[in-house]
Amino acid sequence: MQQIQPIFVDQIPSTNEAVKALARDGAPEGIMMVARLQTHGYGRLSRAFFSPPDTGLYMSLLLRPRFPAADAHLLTHAAALAVLKAVREVAGVNAAIKWVNDVYVDGKKAAGILVESALTAQGGLSYAVLGIGANLFPPPTGFPPHLSHATALFPLERRSEAAALRDALVRAILWHFSALYDAFPDTSFLAEYKEHLLLIGKDVLVYDALTDREKAGKGRVARAIDVTNDGALLVEYESGERQALSA
C-alpha cells in the first residue's frame, strides 16, 4: 500500500462520498479521511449508519488496486479480518465476524465495513474506497431503540481518551489491512476469516431478492456450513441442496 495521507475533519456528510470524489479527481492511493461526525453516513444497501459526534470512528481509505476487478469483493473480507484483529488488540474484547462485513462483540454489532469501487473503461479497477465505521463509545443517552443490536468497544467512562483510542484503532486497522492488501491476490487469509465467523453451523434466512428483506415469510431456512475460496457463504437447505451466497 502507498503511504497513508490522513485528512481529519470535524463534520462531513459521508467520508466515503468525499473520498470517492477525490478518487475521481485523480487522488493517489493512501488518502484517508477520518471524521468526528457524519451527517449522512451509510452502509450496505444504502442503510443509514448511526454517526453521532465523538462516539465513533468514521474513516475511508482510497485504494488503487492492481489486481483483477473480480477479486475486489474480497477487500471486504480482508477489512473485516483487519478490524477484528485491531478491535481485539486495542479494546481487549472477544470480537467475531458476521458474514460478510460486520464485527460483533458480545452478540451485538460494534463495527461495519463498506467497500465501494469503480471500473475503468477497459473493465479493470479504477479505485476502491474502504469505509469503516466503529462504535467507540455508547451515546450519552444510549443507542436508539432501532439499534438495540448495537454495542460499543469502550465504556462511556473512557470518553476522555477518545482521540488516543481512535488513533490506536486506526493504526492497528491499517497495520493489519496493509499486510493483507499487499498480499493480494493471495486469499489464504480466508481460512482465518472463517475461523472467526459467527454463522458457521447456525441457521440463517436466505432471501431470493434484496427486496424480500421487507416481506414477511419469504426467507428460506438454511444452515451456514462454510466459506468458499472466493468468499461466498455456503449454505445447505433442509432438502440437502447447497448454495453459495455472494454479497
N, C-alpha and C positions, 0 to 999 in steps of 0.2 A: 504494500500500500504506500502511496505517496505521503509526504509529510502532512500532518494534520494542521489545518489553519482554522483555529476556532474563532467564532463570532458569537458574542454574548449580547442578548437583547432583553430588555425588560418585558416587553409585550409585543405579540405578533399574532395575526390570525392563525397561522399554521407554519411551523418550521419546515414541514415537508414541501408545502407550496412555495415558500420562499427559496428553498434550496433547488427545487425544480426550475424556478425562474433563473437562478444563477447558472444552472446546468445548461439551459437553452441559450444563455448568453456566452457560453464557452468557458465557464469557470473550470479550474482543474480539479482532479481528484483530491480529496482530503479536506475540502471546505466543510466545516462542521458548524452548525448553528445550534445554540442552546438558549432556550427562552425561560424566563421566570414565570411567564403566564402565556397561555394560548387562549384566544377568544373563539377560535373555530377549529380546534383540534379534532382529528378524525382517525378512525381505524379502518379495518377491513369492511368492505361493503358499505363504505361511507358512513359508518356508525360514528356518532359523536364520541369523542374521548374527553372525559372529565379532566380539565386542566386548570384548576384554580391556582392563584398565586402562592408561591413559596411553600408548596406542599409536594411538588413532584419534579421529576426530571423529564424534560421535553427536549429531545435532541434529534437532529437529522444530519446524516453524513453523505456527502456526494462521492460516488464511486464511478470509475470509468473502467468497467470490467474488460478483460482481454480474453474472455472465454466465450463459447457459443451462447447465443440467446436462450437456447433450450435448457441451459443449466441455471438461468437466472433465478428460478423459483427456489433453488437450494440456498440462496443467500438468506432467506427467511429462517431456514433450519439452522444455518451456521450462526446467525444472530441470536436466535433463541438459546442455543447452547452457550454462547458467549455471555449473554445476560444471566443465565442460570449460574454459571461459574462465578461471575462478578458478584452477584447477589449473595451467594454462599460465602464468598471471601470477605466482602465488605460489611454485610449485615449480619453474618453469622447465623443465618437461618437455613432450614432444610427446604430448599425450593425444588419444584418439579415443573415439567413442561406439559402443557395441554396442547396436543397437536392442533394446529401446526405452529402457532405463533404467540402463545400466551405463557407467561411464567406465573406459577401459583405458589403460594405459601399458606400452609395450614388449610388447604382446600379452597382458598379464595384467590382471585386474580390480583397480582401485585404489579405486573408489567405486561406490555404488549408490544409487538413488532409489526411494522408495516413497510414493505419494500415496494416501491413504485419505479418502473423502468420505462425507457423509450427506445425504439429501434431506429437504426439508420435506414436510409433509402434502400440499402442493399440487404437489409434484414438482420444486420448484426446489432449488438448492443451499443447504443449511443451513451447511455448513462443509466445508473440505478441510484435511487435515493433511499437510504436506510433510515427509517424513522423509528425511534424508540421512546416509549412513554412508560414511566415507572412512578408508582405512588410511594414517595419517600416517607411522608407523614400523613396521618388521617387529618382531614379538615377539622378546624377547631369545633365545629358544630356536628361533626360526624359525616359519614358518606350519606348522600340522599337515598331515600327508600329504594329507588330503582337500581341502585348499585350496592345492594345488600351482599352481593357476591364478591365485593372488592375488599382489599386489605392493604395495609402499608408495611413498608420494610422496617421502619423505625417508630418508636413511640413518640407521641407529641412532645414529651418532656425533653427530647433531644433536638428540638427545632432550632435552638440557638447554635447548633453545629451544622445547620443546613448546608452552607456553602462548602464546608470541608467534606461532608458526607457525599454531597452531589459530585464534587470533583473527584473524590476517590472512586466513586462508582463509575464515572465516565472513563477514568484512566484504566480501570480494570476491564471494562467492556471493550475498549479499544485494543487493549493488550491481547485479550483472548480472540476477538474477532479478526484482528490483523493476521494472527497466525493461521486461522482457518482460511481466510480470504486469499492470502498469498500462496496457499497450497492448492487452490482450485486449478484444474478440475478434479483433484483428488477429493473424493467424498467419503473416505473411510471414517470421517467423524460421525457419520450417520449411525454407526454402531453405538457410540457413546450417547448420541442424541436419543436413541431408542431406549437405552438403559434408564433414562430419566423421565420417560413418558408416563403420564397418569393413566392413559386409556388402555394400555395393553392388558388384555384379559377381562375387560369390562364391557358392558353393553352400551351401545350408542344408538342414536336415532339417525338414519340416513334419509336424506330428502332428495327427491327427484330433480328439484329445481330450487334455486335460492328463494324464490317467492313462496315456496311451501313452508318456509320458516314461520310465516304468518298464518298458516292454515292448520287448524286442529286435525289431528288424526291422519296426517299424510306421511309421516315418517315410518320407515321400516326398521324394526329392531334387528341389530346385528351385533356380533361380538368382535371387538378390535383385537386382532391377533398378531400383527407385525407391521413393520415399516419396510417398504420395498427399497431397492437400491437407488431409486430416483426420488425417494422421499414421500411416496404415496402411502396412505394408511390402508392396510389390507384388512378387510372385514369379512366375516363369514356369517351368512344368514342361517336361520333355523333349518332351511332346506338343504344346507350343505354348500350352497352356491357361494363363491368367493368373488369379491370385487375390490379393486384398487381405487381408492378415492384420492383425487387430486384437489388442491385448494387454489 
